[in-house]
């Protein structure tokens, strides 16, 4: 029950005390991440810890979020088939057709995401706060250059971790009945979302003292309608993925 309570009380933290993580904490979090499930034991990810102030500042420019620079530790999760590419060459076995496939893209994304969630839960279990940083994909090419990522790798997202300097607030998730489908997918009916939209709207209104009151649907549609990060496909191809 303690684990379930921890999971259900997650909230993103965007302000941290100026207190770096210890080397022991970093090792504990990375090791916890490594024990997540991994497809076929492939372990197709690497984790880059960013401690250099100038590098953090450059990544903040990509992200646009101050907490990318000011935190206890910045981790960047990288989908990584570069090691498998080199293993194939070392043992003179052809693996690059797989490394560059759409399937590898999915496997690496899932592997890295599972590892990251393990890290998030481990961090919160010892009183630290976390926030995922998907905005590093605002310019994947630039992030790849900054982190010197080789072929068959790409930056998936970052995660800031540290001692919280705010309580944060928890956003209500979608209703159980629209997420869980028994035996077959249920057709969309907006009436199942309407009450949720109203609650989210009230949440934002209370949180911002009336400056914002957008519903979940309006917020998501606006984001999707913007069609952000259209360069991702080209960057992934340049890095060796999506060959087939």
Secondary structure, DSSP 8 states (H G I E B T S, - for coil): -HHHHHHHT------B-S----HHHHHHHHHHHHTS--GGG---EEEEEE--HHHHHHHHHHH--GGGTSSSEEEEEEEE-HHHHHHHHHTT---HHHHTSHHHHHHHHHHHHHHHHHHHHHHHHTT-EEEEEGGGGGGHHHHHHHTT--TTEEEEEEEEEE-BSS---------HHHH--SSS-----THHHHHHHHHHHHHHHHHTTTS----HHHHHHHHHHT---TTHHHHHHHTT----
